[in-house]
Amino acid sequence: FFSRGFRVDARAREMELGAFQRDSSANCLLGSAVPPVCRAEPCSLGIDEAGRGPVLGPMVYGICYCPVACQGDLESLKVADSKTLTEAQREQLFEQLDAAKDYVGWALHILSPNFLSTSMQQRAKYNLNALSHDTAIGLIQHALDSGVQVAKVFVDTVGPAEKYQEKLKGQFPGLEVTVRAKADSLFPVVSAASICAKVARDWAVKNWKFVEDLEDAELDYGSGYPNDPKTKEWLAQSLDPVFGYPQFVRFSWSTAQSILESKAVPVRWDDSEDNPSQKSAQSLLSFFARKDVPTERPLHRFFHERKLETVNSL
C-alpha cells in the first residue's frame, strides 16, 4: 500500500496506517509523495530501522531522501538519532520533516511480527540480518522506481559494515553507498529515516488491533522489549497453552520461546517417540483425542443401512 503521508494526530494516522491495522499479519509499504525537486536533482537517501529487538509488534524500515544540495536545510531541522529523543521530540521532528515536503520525501516498510517469526522458523532459515538487508534493498529500489534521482545512499549497518556495503554496491553499482555503524548519529538523512521509522512503529504498537479474542486480558504490554517487566508479565498472562500467542508476539524470539517451552502443551512429533523427556508430557493430541464414552445421539440410518461403525483406532 502506498499512501500520501501520515500525520502525528490520531485521525490522520488511522487513515494512513489503516491498511496495516486492518491486516497486521501482512507487511505494508507506505510513503510520502515524491517532491518534484527529488525527480530532477541528485539526492541523498538514508536508511534505518526501528523495532529490531522487541518481542512484540512490527519492525519498521524507513528511508528519507532529499536533494544533495538541500542537505544543509535538512541539518537545520536538527534531526538526531531517534533513540536519543523523547516520543514528543520524535513526533515534533516528524511534523517538521513532513512539512518540508517540497524537498524531503520518505517511505516505510512495516514488517509484521507474524512475517518475522514465520520467516525465521521456515525450513530454509531466513535470518534477521538477511531479512533486514533485503528490506533495505527493496526500499532503495522502491525510491528509484518512484522516480527519485538517488545518487548517494547512507545506511546504518546490520552485521559487518564492509560486507554490507559491498553487497549494496553490487546491487546498485551506479550509486555511492556508505554503510556505517551508528550512521543514525553521523548522517542527518539517516537520522530522519530513523525518526520516521520509530514514529510509525510506536503508533502501530500503541494502537494494535488484536484479531484474537483476548477476553478481559490486560493490554498494558509495555514497550515490547524483552527486558521490560510489563512486557514479561503480559507474555506470561497472554499465553494460550494450545494455540500459543496472538499475532502481536514474535513467537520465534527466545523470550517467547522459553515461555512456550515451559508453560505450553508440548507437541509430540513422530520422530520424537524415543525422547525420554516426551514420555511423561501431556501431548497436544490429547486435547483432540476421541473420548471412549457412549454417545447420546444415535447414528443416522445411513450408517446402519450400510453396516458402518465408528472405530477408535486403525
N, C-alpha and C positions, 0 to 999 in steps of 0.2 A: 504494500500500500504506500503510495507517495502522496503526502499531504502538503499543504502550503504553509506549514509552520504551526507551532503551538505556544500559547501564552502561559504565564505562570498562574493566572487565575483559574479556578477550578472549572468553570464552564467551558472556556476555550480549550483547556487541556482535555476535557471529556470529549469534545468534538474531534480533536486531532488524534488522540490516542485511543479513541473508541474502538477502532478495528482490533487492536491488540487486546483491549479489555473484553471485547465480545468473544474472542477466541484466544485465550492466553496459552493454549497448548501449541500454537504455531508462532513462528517468527514474524516480525513485522518491520518493514522498511518505510521510513518517512523522512521528510526533509523540507527545507525552505525552497522557495522559488530561486532560480539561479539569477543573480544580478546581471544585467546586460554587460557591465564592465568586465565581469569574470568570463564572458564568452569572447571578449575582444582582446584582453591583455593577459600576459603570462601571470600565473597565480601560484602562491604558496598554499600547500594543503597540510594540515596537521591531523594526526590520528591518535586517539586514546580510548580507553575503555573504563567502564565503571561496573563494579559488582563481580569481579573475578573470584574473590574469596568467599563470599557469603554462601550459606547453605540454603537460603530462602530467596526466591524471586529470580528475575531475569538477569542476564549480563547484557550490558548495552555498549555497543561500539559506536563511537562518534567521529565524524570528520568536520572540520571547519576550514574554510578557504577564503582567500581574499587576494586581490592583485598584489604582486611583489612590491609595486610602487606604493601600496597603501599599508605596508607593514607598520609604519610609524603611527598611523591612525589607529591600528589595532592595539598597539602598545599603549596608546594614550587612554584606552579604556581600563588599563591597569588589571587585565586578566591575570590570574595566577592559578597554580595547581589547585584543583577543586578540593583536594584532601586537606588543604591548609585553610579553607574558607568555611564559614558557617553556612547553614542552609539558606538563611536570609541573604547573605552576601552572594551566594551562588545564583539565587533567583534574580537578584538585582542585576548582576552582571549578565545573566542570560537575557533579561529585558533589554539591556543596552546593546547586546550583540544582535538581537532580533530587530531592534530599532535601526541598526546600521545596515539594513537590507539593501541599500544602494551599492554597497561594496563587499558585504560579508554574506556568505552562504554556509549552510550546514546540512548534514544528513545523519541519520541514526539507523542502526540495525539492532533491533531488540531481539535477543536470543532467549526463547522461553526456557524456564527451568526443566520442563519436560524434554525439550530438544537436547539440552545439555546432558541430562542424565542418560537418555537413550543412546546418544552418540557415544558416550564414554563406556557404555556397557554392551554395545553391539559386538557381534562375533569378531569382526575386523575392527580392532580398537581405534578410536578416533580421539586422541588425547586433546587436552585443553589448549596446549600450545599450537598444535596443528589447526585446530578449530579457530583459534584467535588469528593466526596468520591468514587463513582462507577468508575470514570475515573482513580483515583489513584490505586484502587484495580485492575482494568484491566491492568494497566501498570506493576504493580508488577507481576501479573500472566504472562504477556507477557514476562518479563525478565526470569522468571522461565521456561516457555515453550521453550525459546530460548537457554536454557542450562546454564544460569548464575547461579553460586552457591551462591545465595543470603543468607546471614547469618544475616545481620543487616540492618534495614530499618529506615531512618530518614525522617520525614515528617514535612513540615510547616503546622501548623494546619488550619483547616477550621471548625469554630464552637468551642465548648468546647474541649480542648485538651485531657482531660482524657477520655471522652466518645468516641472520635475518635480513641484514642489509643486502647481502649478495643475492639472497632469494628474491627480494623485491626488485633489485636491479635487473635480474634475469627475466622477471615477469614484465617489467616496464623499462626496457633499455633506453628509451628516449627521455626518461625523467631523471632529475638529480635527486637521489634518495639519501637521507640521513637518518640513521637509527641510533638512538642513544638511550642509555638508562637515565631515568628522571627527566626525560625530554619535556614532560609537562611543566617542569620548573625552569627549563632552559629556553624554550621557544614559545612565544605568545600564541602562535597559531595552534600549538598543541594544547596549551592551557585552555584556550577557547573550546577546543574539541572535548577536553576533559570536563569542562563545566556543562556543556550541552548533554553529554552522556550521563553525568551524575544527576542533573536536574530531572531528566527523563526517568532514570531508574528510581530515584526517590519517590517520584509521583506514582510510578507503577506499583511499588511495594506498598505505599500507604493506601492506595485505592484499589488493591487487589480484589477481584470478584471471584469468590470460590464457587466452582461449578458443583462441588460436592456438598452434600447436606451435612454440615458440621453440628447441627442442632444448636445447643447452647454453649458450644466451645468458646473459650476465651480467645479473642482476636488481638490481644496485645502481645505481638510476637517480637517486639524489639527491632533491632537493626538488621537482623538476619545473619549476623556474623556468628560463627561457631562459639566464640568466647563470650558472647553476650548472655548473661544469666536469664534474661527474659526469653531469648530465643531457645536456650536449652530447655527451659521449663515448658515452653509451648510445644517443642518437639516431643517431649515425653508425654504430654497430655493429649496430643493430636494423633497419636498412633492408633490405627486400627489393627488388631492382631492378625487379621487375614489379608486385608487389602492394603495395608501399609499407610502411606501418606497421601495427602492431597497433592495435586499437580504443582502447587506453590513450592514444594520441597524438592531440592535436588537430591534425589534418593541415592545417587551414586557417590555423594560426598561421604567421607569417612565418619563424620559426626552422625549422620543419619544411618549409615550402615551399621555402626556399633549398636545403636538403639534397636534397629530391626533385628539384629542377630541375638540380642539379649532378651527382647520382650515380645517379638512377633512369633507367630507359629512357624516352625521350620518347614521348609519344602524338602520332601524326600524324592530324590531322583533315582531312576532305575539303576544307575551305575554307582549308587552310594549305599547299597544294601550291606556291604561289608564294613562300613564305617561304624565303629562302636559307639561314637557319640550320637549317632542317629537312632540307636536301638530303643532308648527309653523316651525319646522325644515324641510328643504328640504330633502326628502327621497332619499336614494340611488337608490330605484326602479324607481324614476322619470327619471333617466338617461337612462333607458332601456324601458320605457313605450312606447306603440304603440301610434303614433300620429294620431289623428282623422281628417285626411285630405285625400281627394280622391287620389288614386294612378294614375299615368300617364300611367302605364303599364297595359293592360288588362289581366285578368286571363286566364290561359291556358284552352283550351277546355275540358280538363279532368274534371275541376271543374264544368263547365257549363253542361256537359252531365250528371253529377251525382247530379246536383242541390245542389252543395256545396257552402256555402257562408262564408265569413270571419266574425268572431264575435269579439267584443271588450271586452265582459265580459261573465261570465258563470252564 
